[in-house]
Amino acid sequence: MEAVTEQSAYEQERGKPMPSKVHAYVQSNIIFELKSRYKDRFTFLSEISLDLNGWWSVPDLAIYPKMAIDVRQDEIRITTPPLCAIEIISPMQSLQELVDKSKAYFEHGAQSCWLVLPGLRSIYVFSSFDDFKTFTHTDTLLDDTLKISIPLAEVFA
């Protein structure tokens, strides 16, 4: 008999596993490194709900061109694809699930996609679904598409 696991409301709403402590730590470090270097060029949105032509997703982090944000006027779902979608694998998530999501991000207009594997202290930076580079904790990540670089020693510290 198979074990039945119930999804939390969080998991049902976002269509992905609940993040863990390491997931949250790495996510906040990525946001800090990006924002400290590129806040004049980009807007960074964490856990934003996307509706891209009927495909719904909630990337861990989305990078957009710099935009004005009026905190008095909110949006529930954004219909513009991000320049880059960043997904961090959760303990209960499969790598194949993230690979499939990266393909969908490109199909829906993203220009770049990062897959973050904290357990291996590595990030795969995709410039297309078929073209990626791998960076580890001792490297400086370089996203050639967006002209972004961050030291991964700070992300995985």
Buried (B, 14 or more C-beta within 10 A) or exposed (E): EEEEEEEEEEBEEBEBBBBBEBBEBBBEBBBBBBEEBBEEEBBBBBEBBBBBEEEEBBBBBBBBEEEEEEEEEEEEEBEEBBBBBBBBBBEEBEEEBBBEBBBBBBEBEBBBBBBBBBEEBBBBBBBEBEEBBEBBBEBEBBBEBBEBBBBBEBBBE
